[in-house]
Amino acid sequence: MAGVTDAIFRGICKEMGADVMVTEFVSAEGILQADARTRKYTEFSEQQRPVGVQLFGADGARMGEAARKIVDWKQPDFIDINFGCPVNKVVARNGGSSLLKDCAMLAAVAAGVVRAVGGQVPVTAKMRIGWDAQSINAVEVAKVLVDCGVRVIAVHGRTRAQGYGGEANWEVIDAVARAVAVPVIGNGDIASGADLARRKRETAVAGVMIGRAAMGNPWVFREAKRFLASGQTPAPVLLEQRWDLVVRHCRLAVESGRYGNERQTLTSMRTRLMAYCKGFPGAKELRQKLCHVVAVGEVEELAAISIGQAELAGL
Ligand SMILES: Cc1cc2nc3c(=O)[nH]c(=O)nc-3n(C[C@H](O)[C@H](O)[C@H](O)COP(=O)(O)O)c2cc1C
């Protein structure tokens, strides 16, 4: 997830039990221009494997070249192609979900990447169910991708037109899972072990992908696994443990230097901090304060106040 699943956050998700992770998406052109920032997005540590690097672009040959470069640099466990991004900047250049409208171009992109690196690493794809409600074509697209040699398909059950609104359509995800012989991973609105178990029970998916729920609650992976194993929902994570993780995440980000100095790092982390404090007691006031933090020490102070207030209130 762009702006979310950097190497630091992936490390946290791995600790919490995530099985397979994917980098933030990177543009094939950025990779080919050896842009340092783009290259940074592809970083991962050995402990994070299996990790896929996700690429977007609209030209099969260029995408293939970029995939080859990444495989040479990093030997990721797979290369994933993005056919889901709804963002105008990407769509306007025929990338992401816009390829769902043009199966010939989509096939050229998938085949270009498979031709370039398919002999070394599996090529996977992530797609939405269609461009809009009038053109839901996920089954057709999935068949095209499999014919091109794509080995796993993740389906986010929304159209491009939906953005992130409305509900994910798991009926279409199920139809895709039943239509193709490769594993299909279902995605959309999974926030707990119970959600995951239901989708696994009711559909033919081989696995499930969790996105936004992990942003504020990376424990979701551990909880979901426990639920699958025992049918029990574990006790909620304590506020103190949540804050410990928030502070640790901030520290790791500052130490990494990847977002500049401490002030720049904390500024770039504000949306992440907002996500973490969703559901905390006094979340509204906290959010107002977190919008201004520029040092890890300030986050620690807010944590101490928040924990103290919750204790006083008997929460
Ligand atoms: C901030 C943000 C960034 C995202 N970036 C990517 C991305 O780079 N590649 C991708 O395939 N999906 C991306 N997504 C979509 C998610 O992977 C996922 O498909 C979507 O959020 C639905 O799943 P969820 O309901 O579990 O969040 C992004 C979503 C969000 C909210």
The ligand as an ORCA input file, in Angstrom:
! r2SCAN-3c Opt
* xyz 0 1
  C      -3.450      4.438      1.370
  C      -3.671      3.248      0.467
  C      -2.670      2.891     -0.431
  C      -2.848      1.790     -1.268
  N      -1.850      1.447     -2.122
  C      -1.956      0.334     -2.880
  C      -0.893     -0.107     -3.713
  O       0.177      0.528     -3.797
  N      -1.075     -1.250     -4.433
  C      -2.235     -1.978     -4.356
  O      -2.355     -3.039     -4.990
  N      -3.266     -1.581     -3.581
  C      -3.146     -0.462     -2.848
  N      -4.191     -0.076     -2.043
  C      -5.423     -0.879     -1.999
  C      -5.367     -1.950     -0.915
  O      -4.292     -2.846     -1.197
  C      -6.655     -2.774     -0.848
  O      -6.876     -3.374     -2.103
  C      -7.868     -1.920     -0.501
  O      -7.585     -1.010      0.531
  C      -9.041     -2.816     -0.083
  O      -8.702     -3.682      0.959
  P      -9.040     -3.348      2.492
  O     -10.546     -3.174      2.589
  O      -8.538     -4.540      3.269
  O      -8.331     -2.090      2.820
  C      -4.049      1.037     -1.225
  C      -5.047      1.414     -0.321
  C      -4.876      2.503      0.510
  C      -5.982      2.884      1.459
*
